[in-house]
């Protein structure tokens, strides 16, 4: 079943069925959350950015450099 087909069927479901689906979707999102190690790395990177926000480059510049390499 395609995404479009699924989305088309949602309004036809009962409120309880939609609630069950929403609950399951949140479970899947929580299960795919960053691991504790990834969360720590994200905190470290955020702290480094806050300390020196000009140290990095905008994504557009990084992407341009990568494209020139290939």
PDB file of N, CA, C and O in Angstrom, chain B, residues numbered from 101:
ATOM      1  N   UNK B 101       0.849  -1.171   0.000  1.00  0.00           N
ATOM      2  CA  UNK B 101       0.000   0.000   0.000  1.00  0.00           C
ATOM      3  C   UNK B 101       0.900   1.241   0.000  1.00  0.00           C
ATOM      4  O   UNK B 101       1.854   1.328   0.773  1.00  0.00           O
ATOM      5  N   UNK B 102       0.594   2.165  -0.846  1.00  0.00           N
ATOM      6  CA  UNK B 102       1.409   3.368  -0.943  1.00  0.00           C
ATOM      7  C   UNK B 102       1.041   4.369   0.156  1.00  0.00           C
ATOM      8  O   UNK B 102       0.000   4.259   0.803  1.00  0.00           O
ATOM      9  N   UNK B 103       1.911   5.327   0.340  1.00  0.00           N
ATOM     10  CA  UNK B 103       1.646   6.380   1.322  1.00  0.00           C
ATOM     11  C   UNK B 103       0.368   7.124   0.965  1.00  0.00           C
ATOM     12  O   UNK B 103      -0.441   7.422   1.843  1.00  0.00           O
ATOM     13  N   UNK B 104       0.180   7.426  -0.304  1.00  0.00           N
ATOM     14  CA  UNK B 104      -1.022   8.131  -0.741  1.00  0.00           C
ATOM     15  C   UNK B 104      -2.277   7.330  -0.416  1.00  0.00           C
ATOM     16  O   UNK B 104      -3.284   7.892   0.014  1.00  0.00           O
ATOM     17  N   UNK B 105      -2.216   6.025  -0.621  1.00  0.00           N
ATOM     18  CA  UNK B 105      -3.366   5.170  -0.312  1.00  0.00           C
ATOM     19  C   UNK B 105      -3.650   5.151   1.182  1.00  0.00           C
ATOM     20  O   UNK B 105      -4.806   5.197   1.604  1.00  0.00           O
ATOM     21  N   UNK B 106      -2.604   5.084   1.968  1.00  0.00           N
ATOM     22  CA  UNK B 106      -2.775   5.092   3.428  1.00  0.00           C
ATOM     23  C   UNK B 106      -3.416   6.406   3.865  1.00  0.00           C
ATOM     24  O   UNK B 106      -4.372   6.408   4.641  1.00  0.00           O
ATOM     25  N   UNK B 107      -2.887   7.524   3.365  1.00  0.00           N
ATOM     26  CA  UNK B 107      -3.430   8.828   3.741  1.00  0.00           C
ATOM     27  C   UNK B 107      -4.886   8.974   3.312  1.00  0.00           C
ATOM     28  O   UNK B 107      -5.680   9.596   4.019  1.00  0.00           O
ATOM     29  N   UNK B 108      -5.242   8.412   2.168  1.00  0.00           N
ATOM     30  CA  UNK B 108      -6.621   8.474   1.687  1.00  0.00           C
ATOM     31  C   UNK B 108      -7.564   7.666   2.568  1.00  0.00           C
ATOM     32  O   UNK B 108      -8.741   8.003   2.692  1.00  0.00           O
ATOM     33  N   UNK B 109      -7.060   6.615   3.172  1.00  0.00           N
ATOM     34  CA  UNK B 109      -7.892   5.753   4.014  1.00  0.00           C
ATOM     35  C   UNK B 109      -8.084   6.306   5.430  1.00  0.00           C
ATOM     36  O   UNK B 109      -9.075   5.979   6.083  1.00  0.00           O
ATOM     37  N   UNK B 110      -7.176   7.120   5.905  1.00  0.00           N
ATOM     38  CA  UNK B 110      -7.251   7.599   7.292  1.00  0.00           C
ATOM     39  C   UNK B 110      -8.580   8.258   7.649  1.00  0.00           C
ATOM     40  O   UNK B 110      -9.131   7.950   8.706  1.00  0.00           O
ATOM     41  N   UNK B 111      -9.120   9.149   6.820  1.00  0.00           N
ATOM     42  CA  UNK B 111     -10.392   9.780   7.189  1.00  0.00           C
ATOM     43  C   UNK B 111     -11.559   8.798   7.302  1.00  0.00           C
ATOM     44  O   UNK B 111     -12.567   9.100   7.941  1.00  0.00           O
ATOM     45  N   UNK B 112     -11.425   7.642   6.690  1.00  0.00           N
ATOM     46  CA  UNK B 112     -12.494   6.637   6.718  1.00  0.00           C
ATOM     47  C   UNK B 112     -12.494   5.835   8.017  1.00  0.00           C
ATOM     48  O   UNK B 112     -13.464   5.138   8.313  1.00  0.00           O
ATOM     49  N   UNK B 113     -11.416   5.928   8.792  1.00  0.00           N
ATOM     50  CA  UNK B 113     -11.297   5.148  10.019  1.00  0.00           C
ATOM     51  C   UNK B 113     -12.050   5.803  11.164  1.00  0.00           C
ATOM     52  O   UNK B 113     -12.318   7.004  11.157  1.00  0.00           O
ATOM     53  N   UNK B 114     -12.381   4.979  12.145  1.00  0.00           N
ATOM     54  CA  UNK B 114     -13.031   5.518  13.350  1.00  0.00           C
ATOM     55  C   UNK B 114     -12.019   6.325  14.160  1.00  0.00           C
ATOM     56  O   UNK B 114     -10.809   6.196  13.976  1.00  0.00           O
ATOM     57  N   UNK B 115     -12.527   7.141  15.041  1.00  0.00           N
ATOM     58  CA  UNK B 115     -11.649   7.936  15.903  1.00  0.00           C
ATOM     59  C   UNK B 115     -10.743   7.021  16.725  1.00  0.00           C
ATOM     60  O   UNK B 115      -9.570   7.334  16.929  1.00  0.00           O
ATOM     61  N   UNK B 116     -11.268   5.910  17.190  1.00  0.00           N
ATOM     62  CA  UNK B 116     -10.464   4.977  17.986  1.00  0.00           C
ATOM     63  C   UNK B 116      -9.348   4.370  17.148  1.00  0.00           C
ATOM     64  O   UNK B 116      -8.215   4.251  17.614  1.00  0.00           O
ATOM     65  N   UNK B 117      -9.661   3.988  15.920  1.00  0.00           N
ATOM     66  CA  UNK B 117      -8.638   3.423  15.040  1.00  0.00           C
ATOM     67  C   UNK B 117      -7.544   4.448  14.754  1.00  0.00           C
ATOM     68  O   UNK B 117      -6.360   4.114  14.779  1.00  0.00           O
ATOM     69  N   UNK B 118      -7.935   5.699  14.483  1.00  0.00           N
ATOM     70  CA  UNK B 118      -6.936   6.744  14.244  1.00  0.00           C
ATOM     71  C   UNK B 118      -6.094   6.983  15.489  1.00  0.00           C
ATOM     72  O   UNK B 118      -4.889   7.215  15.390  1.00  0.00           O
ATOM     73  N   UNK B 119      -6.718   6.929  16.654  1.00  0.00           N
ATOM     74  CA  UNK B 119      -5.977   7.088  17.903  1.00  0.00           C
ATOM     75  C   UNK B 119      -4.973   5.955  18.088  1.00  0.00           C
ATOM     76  O   UNK B 119      -3.840   6.188  18.510  1.00  0.00           O
ATOM     77  N   UNK B 120      -5.381   4.742  17.776  1.00  0.00           N
ATOM     78  CA  UNK B 120      -4.481   3.583  17.874  1.00  0.00           C
ATOM     79  C   UNK B 120      -3.294   3.744  16.913  1.00  0.00           C
ATOM     80  O   UNK B 120      -2.151   3.460  17.272  1.00  0.00           O
ATOM     81  N   UNK B 121      -3.577   4.195  15.714  1.00  0.00           N
ATOM     82  CA  UNK B 121      -2.517   4.403  14.729  1.00  0.00           C
ATOM     83  C   UNK B 121      -1.562   5.487  15.198  1.00  0.00           C
ATOM     84  O   UNK B 121      -0.344   5.337  15.096  1.00  0.00           O
ATOM     85  N   UNK B 122      -2.111   6.575  15.711  1.00  0.00           N
ATOM     86  CA  UNK B 122      -1.266   7.657  16.211  1.00  0.00           C
ATOM     87  C   UNK B 122      -0.378   7.176  17.355  1.00  0.00           C
ATOM     88  O   UNK B 122       0.803   7.518  17.418  1.00  0.00           O
ATOM     89  N   UNK B 123      -0.943   6.392  18.245  1.00  0.00           N
ATOM     90  CA  UNK B 123      -0.169   5.846  19.360  1.00  0.00           C
ATOM     91  C   UNK B 123       0.977   4.976  18.855  1.00  0.00           C
ATOM     92  O   UNK B 123       2.100   5.061  19.351  1.00  0.00           O
ATOM     93  N   UNK B 124       0.683   4.146  17.871  1.00  0.00           N
ATOM     94  CA  UNK B 124       1.723   3.270  17.302  1.00  0.00           C
ATOM     95  C   UNK B 124       2.799   4.081  16.605  1.00  0.00           C
ATOM     96  O   UNK B 124       3.982   3.751  16.700  1.00  0.00           O
ATOM     97  N   UNK B 125       2.407   5.134  15.906  1.00  0.00           N
ATOM     98  CA  UNK B 125       3.398   5.987  15.249  1.00  0.00           C
ATOM     99  C   UNK B 125       4.324   6.629  16.272  1.00  0.00           C
ATOM    100  O   UNK B 125       5.533   6.698  16.048  1.00  0.00           O
ATOM    101  N   UNK B 126       3.781   7.100  17.388  1.00  0.00           N
ATOM    102  CA  UNK B 126       4.625   7.691  18.431  1.00  0.00           C
ATOM    103  C   UNK B 126       5.571   6.654  19.024  1.00  0.00           C
ATOM    104  O   UNK B 126       6.722   6.964  19.331  1.00  0.00           O
ATOM    105  N   UNK B 127       5.086   5.414  19.186  1.00  0.00           N
ATOM    106  CA  UNK B 127       5.965   4.345  19.683  1.00  0.00           C
ATOM    107  C   UNK B 127       7.130   4.139  18.726  1.00  0.00           C
ATOM    108  O   UNK B 127       8.274   3.993  19.157  1.00  0.00           O
ATOM    109  N   UNK B 128       6.844   4.129  17.445  1.00  0.00           N
ATOM    110  CA  UNK B 128       7.904   3.939  16.450  1.00  0.00           C
ATOM    111  C   UNK B 128       8.889   5.099  16.483  1.00  0.00           C
ATOM    112  O   UNK B 128      10.095   4.882  16.367  1.00  0.00           O
ATOM    113  N   UNK B 129       8.398   6.328  16.640  1.00  0.00           N
ATOM    114  CA  UNK B 129       9.278   7.493  16.717  1.00  0.00           C
ATOM    115  C   UNK B 129      10.168   7.420  17.946  1.00  0.00           C
ATOM    116  O   UNK B 129      11.365   7.697  17.861  1.00  0.00           O
ATOM    117  N   UNK B 130       9.601   7.051  19.084  1.00  0.00           N
ATOM    118  CA  UNK B 130      10.382   6.956  20.310  1.00  0.00           C
ATOM    119  C   UNK B 130      11.433   5.862  20.213  1.00  0.00           C
ATOM    120  O   UNK B 130      12.531   6.001  20.752  1.00  0.00           O
ATOM    121  N   UNK B 131      11.101   4.774  19.527  1.00  0.00           N
ATOM    122  CA  UNK B 131      12.049   3.671  19.369  1.00  0.00           C
ATOM    123  C   UNK B 131      13.216   4.057  18.474  1.00  0.00           C
ATOM    124  O   UNK B 131      14.298   3.476  18.565  1.00  0.00           O
ATOM    125  N   UNK B 132      12.994   5.035  17.615  1.00  0.00           N
ATOM    126  CA  UNK B 132      14.072   5.433  16.710  1.00  0.00           C
ATOM    127  C   UNK B 132      14.801   6.677  17.219  1.00  0.00           C
ATOM    128  O   UNK B 132      15.574   7.295  16.486  1.00  0.00           O
ATOM    129  N   UNK B 133      14.555   7.033  18.457  1.00  0.00           N
ATOM    130  CA  UNK B 133      15.221   8.200  19.045  1.00  0.00           C
ATOM    131  C   UNK B 133      16.725   7.935  19.172  1.00  0.00           C
ATOM    132  O   UNK B 133      17.160   6.784  19.182  1.00  0.00           O
ATOM    133  N   UNK B 134      17.504   9.001  19.268  1.00  0.00           N
ATOM    134  CA  UNK B 134      18.954   8.816  19.428  1.00  0.00           C
ATOM    135  C   UNK B 134      19.281   8.010  20.687  1.00  0.00           C
ATOM    136  O   UNK B 134      18.602   8.120  21.708  1.00  0.00           O
ATOM    137  N   UNK B 135      20.327   7.206  20.590  1.00  0.00           N
ATOM    138  CA  UNK B 135      20.787   6.433  21.739  1.00  0.00           C
ATOM    139  C   UNK B 135      21.374   7.387  22.775  1.00  0.00           C
ATOM    140  O   UNK B 135      21.632   8.548  22.458  1.00  0.00           O
ATOM    141  N   UNK B 136      21.591   6.924  24.005  1.00  0.00           N
ATOM    142  CA  UNK B 136      22.222   7.793  25.006  1.00  0.00           C
ATOM    143  C   UNK B 136      23.573   8.338  24.544  1.00  0.00           C
ATOM    144  O   UNK B 136      23.905   9.490  24.826  1.00  0.00           O
ATOM    145  N   UNK B 137      24.348   7.525  23.842  1.00  0.00           N
ATOM    146  CA  UNK B 137      25.641   7.983  23.332  1.00  0.00           C
ATOM    147  C   UNK B 137      25.450   9.076  22.280  1.00  0.00           C
ATOM    148  O   UNK B 137      26.178  10.069  22.267  1.00  0.00           O
ATOM    149  N   UNK B 138      24.469   8.884  21.403  1.00  0.00           N
ATOM    150  CA  UNK B 138      24.191   9.896  20.383  1.00  0.00           C
ATOM    151  C   UNK B 138      23.671  11.185  21.020  1.00  0.00           C
ATOM    152  O   UNK B 138      24.018  12.282  20.585  1.00  0.00           O
ATOM    153  N   UNK B 139      22.842  11.046  22.046  1.00  0.00           N
ATOM    154  CA  UNK B 139      22.332  12.227  22.749  1.00  0.00           C
ATOM    155  C   UNK B 139      23.481  13.015  23.373  1.00  0.00           C
ATOM    156  O   UNK B 139      23.493  14.245  23.319  1.00  0.00           O
ATOM    157  N   UNK B 140      24.440  12.316  23.961  1.00  0.00           N
ATOM    158  CA  UNK B 140      25.582  12.988  24.566  1.00  0.00           C
ATOM    159  C   UNK B 140      26.406  13.707  23.504  1.00  0.00           C
ATOM    160  O   UNK B 140      26.833  14.842  23.713  1.00  0.00           O
ATOM    161  N   UNK B 141      26.629  13.063  22.380  1.00  0.00           N
ATOM    162  CA  UNK B 141      27.362  13.691  21.290  1.00  0.00           C
ATOM    163  C   UNK B 141      26.633  14.941  20.797  1.00  0.00           C
ATOM    164  O   UNK B 141      27.261  15.966  20.530  1.00  0.00           O
ATOM    165  N   UNK B 142      25.312  14.853  20.676  1.00  0.00           N
ATOM    166  CA  UNK B 142      24.530  16.015  20.263  1.00  0.00           C
ATOM    167  C   UNK B 142      24.660  17.157  21.270  1.00  0.00           C
ATOM    168  O   UNK B 142      24.794  18.316  20.879  1.00  0.00           O
ATOM    169  N   UNK B 143      24.619  16.831  22.573  1.00  0.00           N
ATOM    170  CA  UNK B 143      24.791  17.866  23.606  1.00  0.00           C
ATOM    171  C   UNK B 143      26.167  18.515  23.498  1.00  0.00           C
ATOM    172  O   UNK B 143      26.292  19.735  23.604  1.00  0.00           O
ATOM    173  N   UNK B 144      27.192  17.706  23.288  1.00  0.00           N
ATOM    174  CA  UNK B 144      28.553  18.238  23.150  1.00  0.00           C
ATOM    175  C   UNK B 144      28.669  19.150  21.935  1.00  0.00           C
ATOM    176  O   UNK B 144      29.273  20.220  22.009  1.00  0.00           O
ATOM    177  N   UNK B 145      28.093  18.726  20.828  1.00  0.00           N
ATOM    178  CA  UNK B 145      28.154  19.532  19.618  1.00  0.00           C
ATOM    179  C   UNK B 145      27.364  20.829  19.775  1.00  0.00           C
ATOM    180  O   UNK B 145      27.786  21.877  19.286  1.00  0.00           O
ATOM    181  N   UNK B 146      26.228  20.762  20.452  1.00  0.00           N
ATOM    182  CA  UNK B 146      25.434  21.965  20.688  1.00  0.00           C
ATOM    183  C   UNK B 146      26.204  22.940  21.570  1.00  0.00           C
ATOM    184  O   UNK B 146      26.201  24.144  21.315  1.00  0.00           O
ATOM    185  N   UNK B 147      26.867  22.425  22.608  1.00  0.00           N
ATOM    186  CA  UNK B 147      27.659  23.280  23.499  1.00  0.00           C
ATOM    187  C   UNK B 147      28.812  23.927  22.731  1.00  0.00           C
ATOM    188  O   UNK B 147      29.105  25.107  22.923  1.00  0.00           O
ATOM    189  N   UNK B 148      29.464  23.151  21.862  1.00  0.00           N
ATOM    190  CA  UNK B 148      30.564  23.707  21.072  1.00  0.00           C
ATOM    191  C   UNK B 148      30.055  24.803  20.138  1.00  0.00           C
ATOM    192  O   UNK B 148      30.716  25.825  19.953  1.00  0.00           O
ATOM    193  N   UNK B 149      28.885  24.587  19.555  1.00  0.00           N
ATOM    194  CA  UNK B 149      28.310  25.601  18.678  1.00  0.00           C
ATOM    195  C   UNK B 149      27.985  26.874  19.462  1.00  0.00           C
ATOM    196  O   UNK B 149      28.278  27.982  19.014  1.00  0.00           O
ATOM    197  N   UNK B 150      27.375  26.699  20.636  1.00  0.00           N
ATOM    198  CA  UNK B 150      27.012  27.863  21.437  1.00  0.00           C
ATOM    199  C   UNK B 150      28.246  28.645  21.884  1.00  0.00           C
ATOM    200  O   UNK B 150      28.200  29.868  22.015  1.00  0.00           O
ATOM    201  N   UNK B 151      29.343  27.935  22.117  1.00  0.00           N
ATOM    202  CA  UNK B 151      30.585  28.590  22.520  1.00  0.00           C
ATOM    203  C   UNK B 151      31.182  29.389  21.364  1.00  0.00           C
ATOM    204  O   UNK B 151      31.722  30.476  21.571  1.00  0.00           O
ATOM    205  N   UNK B 152      31.086  28.849  20.146  1.00  0.00           N
ATOM    206  CA  UNK B 152      31.690  29.516  18.986  1.00  0.00           C
ATOM    207  C   UNK B 152      30.828  29.250  17.747  1.00  0.00           C
ATOM    208  O   UNK B 152      31.173  28.386  16.941  1.00  0.00           O
ATOM    209  N   UNK B 153      29.723  29.969  17.578  1.00  0.00           N
ATOM    210  CA  UNK B 153      28.808  29.684  16.471  1.00  0.00           C
ATOM    211  C   UNK B 153      29.385  29.973  15.087  1.00  0.00           C
ATOM    212  O   UNK B 153      28.845  29.499  14.087  1.00  0.00           O
ATOM    213  N   UNK B 154      30.467  30.739  15.012  1.00  0.00           N
ATOM    214  CA  UNK B 154      31.053  31.051  13.711  1.00  0.00           C
ATOM    215  C   UNK B 154      32.123  30.055  13.271  1.00  0.00           C
ATOM    216  O   UNK B 154      32.730  30.226  12.213  1.00  0.00           O
ATOM    217  N   UNK B 155      32.357  29.021  14.069  1.00  0.00           N
ATOM    218  CA  UNK B 155      33.420  28.058  13.758  1.00  0.00           C
ATOM    219  C   UNK B 155      33.064  27.167  12.572  1.00  0.00           C
ATOM    220  O   UNK B 155      33.959  26.678  11.882  1.00  0.00           O
ATOM    221  N   UNK B 156      31.797  26.950  12.326  1.00  0.00           N
ATOM    222  CA  UNK B 156      31.391  26.062  11.249  1.00  0.00           C
ATOM    223  C   UNK B 156      31.115  26.812   9.969  1.00  0.00           C
ATOM    224  O   UNK B 156      31.387  28.007   9.852  1.00  0.00           O
ATOM    225  N   UNK B 157      30.570  26.088   9.012  1.00  0.00           N
ATOM    226  CA  UNK B 157      30.209  26.663   7.718  1.00  0.00           C
ATOM    227  C   UNK B 157      28.745  26.347   7.442  1.00  0.00           C
ATOM    228  O   UNK B 157      28.242  25.313   7.882  1.00  0.00           O
ATOM    229  N   UNK B 158      28.064  27.216   6.727  1.00  0.00           N
ATOM    230  CA  UNK B 158      26.676  26.924   6.353  1.00  0.00           C
ATOM    231  C   UNK B 158      26.616  25.675   5.464  1.00  0.00           C
ATOM    232  O   UNK B 158      27.557  25.364   4.733  1.00  0.00           O
ATOM    233  N   UNK B 159      25.492  24.977   5.548  1.00  0.00           N
ATOM    234  CA  UNK B 159      25.330  23.757   4.773  1.00  0.00           C
ATOM    235  C   UNK B 159      25.557  24.022   3.288  1.00  0.00           C
ATOM    236  O   UNK B 159      26.151  23.188   2.605  1.00  0.00           O
ATOM    237  N   UNK B 160      25.105  25.147   2.780  1.00  0.00           N
ATOM    238  CA  UNK B 160      25.276  25.419   1.345  1.00  0.00           C
ATOM    239  C   UNK B 160      26.751  25.413   0.950  1.00  0.00           C
ATOM    240  O   UNK B 160      27.094  24.937  -0.133  1.00  0.00           O
ATOM    241  N   UNK B 161      27.624  25.933   1.807  1.00  0.00           N
ATOM    242  CA  UNK B 161      29.062  25.924   1.511  1.00  0.00           C
ATOM    243  C   UNK B 161      29.635  24.514   1.597  1.00  0.00           C
ATOM    244  O   UNK B 161      30.428  24.103   0.751  1.00  0.00           O
ATOM    245  N   UNK B 162      29.229  23.789   2.616  1.00  0.00           N
ATOM    246  CA  UNK B 162      29.716  22.409   2.778  1.00  0.00           C
ATOM    247  C   UNK B 162      29.279  21.573   1.577  1.00  0.00           C
ATOM    248  O   UNK B 162      30.075  20.825   1.010  1.00  0.00           O
ATOM    249  N   UNK B 163      28.019  21.703   1.199  1.00  0.00           N
ATOM    250  CA  UNK B 163      27.503  20.933   0.073  1.00  0.00           C
ATOM    251  C   UNK B 163      28.260  21.291  -1.211  1.00  0.00           C
ATOM    252  O   UNK B 163      28.605  20.407  -1.996  1.00  0.00           O
ATOM    253  N   UNK B 164      28.515  22.571  -1.422  1.00  0.00           N
ATOM    254  CA  UNK B 164      29.249  22.996  -2.620  1.00  0.00           C
ATOM    255  C   UNK B 164      30.647  22.382  -2.648  1.00  0.00           C
ATOM    256  O   UNK B 164      31.097  21.922  -3.697  1.00  0.00           O
ATOM    257  N   UNK B 165      31.336  22.370  -1.510  1.00  0.00           N
ATOM    258  CA  UNK B 165      32.680  21.759  -1.458  1.00  0.00           C
ATOM    259  C   UNK B 165      32.616  20.275  -1.773  1.00  0.00           C
ATOM    260  O   UNK B 165      33.459  19.756  -2.505  1.00  0.00           O
ATOM    261  N   UNK B 166      31.619  19.590  -1.224  1.00  0.00           N
ATOM    262  CA  UNK B 166      31.470  18.159  -1.468  1.00  0.00           C
ATOM    263  C   UNK B 166      31.185  17.880  -2.937  1.00  0.00           C
ATOM    264  O   UNK B 166      31.730  16.934  -3.506  1.00  0.00           O
ATOM    265  N   UNK B 167      30.349  18.683  -3.544  1.00  0.00           N
ATOM    266  CA  UNK B 167      30.030  18.483  -4.961  1.00  0.00           C
ATOM    267  C   UNK B 167      31.238  18.723  -5.851  1.00  0.00           C
ATOM    268  O   UNK B 167      31.399  18.053  -6.871  1.00  0.00           O
ATOM    269  N   UNK B 168      32.088  19.672  -5.478  1.00  0.00           N
ATOM    270  CA  UNK B 168      33.310  19.926  -6.273  1.00  0.00           C
ATOM    271  C   UNK B 168      34.264  18.745  -6.201  1.00  0.00           C
ATOM    272  O   UNK B 168      35.013  18.500  -7.147  1.00  0.00           O
ATOM    273  N   UNK B 169      34.251  18.014  -5.104  1.00  0.00           N
ATOM    274  CA  UNK B 169      35.129  16.849  -4.937  1.00  0.00           C
ATOM    275  C   UNK B 169      34.763  15.714  -5.879  1.00  0.00           C
ATOM    276  O   UNK B 169      35.638  15.004  -6.374  1.00  0.00           O
ATOM    277  N   UNK B 170      33.472  15.545  -6.126  1.00  0.00           N
ATOM    278  CA  UNK B 170      33.037  14.370  -6.899  1.00  0.00           C
ATOM    279  C   UNK B 170      33.030  14.581  -8.369  1.00  0.00           C
ATOM    280  O   UNK B 170      32.685  13.671  -9.122  1.00  0.00           O
TER     281      UNK B 170
END
